[in-house]
Amino acid sequence: MERDAVPDDRLLTLDEAYRATFHFIAQYYEREPIEPFVLMLSSMTSWGPAGPLRKTSDPAAWGDWMNSVQRAISSDEPLEIPGSLTEWHRRPPAGGGS
């Protein structure tokens, strides 16, 4: 399903940005159905059916989200893969010489 283009200057509320992040992860999970993604999606959902978005099934999820928002708006630092994943991401592909 094709969506209308979103203008670059369209601002999102915190709730809209949270939903966008959820849908982004869900979309990725549909292509790569691995456990960490489904666990993250589960922790981000409302505690009850049609419950308030900010009352997540993992009580820390909304606070973690707000910490991420604060980090994003207070820094222009480049996005990098944290910890040991950085080294995994930079290693040469298997079977590729160099």
C-alpha positions as CSV (number, residue, x, y, z in Angstrom):
1,M,0.0,0.0,0.0
2,E,1.5,3.3,-1.1
3,R,1.3,6.2,1.3
4,D,1.2,9.9,0.6
5,A,4.5,11.6,1.0
6,V,5.1,13.2,4.3
7,P,6.4,16.7,4.1
8,D,9.9,17.2,5.5
9,D,8.7,19.9,7.8
10,R,5.8,17.8,9.3
11,L,6.3,17.7,13.1
12,L,5.3,14.6,15.0
13,T,3.9,14.5,18.6
14,L,5.7,12.1,21.0
15,D,2.8,9.6,20.6
16,E,3.0,9.8,16.8
17,A,6.8,9.4,16.8
18,Y,6.4,6.4,19.2
19,R,3.8,4.8,16.8
20,A,6.1,5.5,13.8
21,T,8.9,3.7,15.6
22,F,6.7,0.8,16.5
23,H,5.5,0.5,12.9
24,F,9.0,0.7,11.6
25,I,10.1,-2.2,13.8
26,A,7.0,-4.2,13.0
27,Q,7.7,-3.7,9.3
28,Y,11.2,-4.9,9.7
29,Y,10.0,-7.9,11.8
30,E,7.7,-8.9,8.9
31,R,10.8,-9.3,6.7
32,E,13.1,-10.7,9.5
33,P,10.9,-12.5,12.0
34,I,13.5,-12.9,14.8
35,E,12.8,-13.0,18.5
36,P,14.4,-9.8,19.6
37,F,12.1,-7.8,17.4
38,V,8.9,-9.4,18.6
39,L,10.0,-9.0,22.2
40,M,10.6,-5.3,21.6
41,L,7.2,-4.9,19.9
42,S,5.6,-6.7,22.8
43,S,7.2,-4.4,25.3
44,M,6.0,-1.4,23.4
45,T,2.3,-2.3,23.2
46,S,-0.3,-1.0,25.6
47,W,-0.8,-2.8,28.8
48,G,-4.5,-3.5,28.0
49,P,-6.5,-3.7,24.8
50,A,-6.9,-0.1,23.4
51,G,-5.2,1.1,26.5
52,P,-3.2,4.3,26.8
53,L,-0.1,4.3,24.6
54,R,2.1,5.5,27.4
55,K,1.2,2.6,29.7
56,T,3.2,-0.1,28.0
57,S,3.3,-3.8,28.8
58,D,6.9,-3.2,29.9
59,P,6.7,-0.4,32.4
60,A,10.2,0.8,31.4
61,A,9.5,1.1,27.7
62,W,7.9,4.6,27.7
63,G,10.7,5.9,30.0
64,D,13.3,4.3,27.6
65,W,11.5,6.0,24.7
66,M,11.6,9.4,26.5
67,N,15.3,9.0,27.2
68,S,15.9,8.2,23.5
69,V,13.9,11.3,22.5
70,Q,15.9,13.5,24.9
71,R,19.1,12.1,23.5
72,A,18.0,12.7,19.9
73,I,17.0,16.3,20.5
74,S,20.1,17.2,22.6
75,S,22.7,15.9,20.2
76,D,23.7,15.7,16.6
77,E,25.9,12.7,17.2
78,P,26.1,10.2,14.3
79,L,24.0,7.1,14.7
80,E,26.2,4.1,15.6
81,I,25.6,0.5,16.5
82,P,26.3,0.2,20.2
83,G,28.8,-2.1,21.9
84,S,29.9,-5.3,20.4
85,L,27.5,-5.0,17.5
86,T,29.8,-2.2,16.1
87,E,32.6,-4.7,15.5
88,W,30.2,-7.3,14.1
89,H,28.8,-4.7,11.6
90,R,32.3,-3.7,10.5
91,R,33.8,-7.1,9.9
92,P,34.2,-8.3,6.3
93,P,31.5,-10.6,4.9
94,A,32.1,-14.3,5.3
95,G,33.9,-15.8,2.3
96,G,34.9,-12.4,1.0
97,G,38.6,-12.0,0.6
98,S,40.5,-8.8,1.2
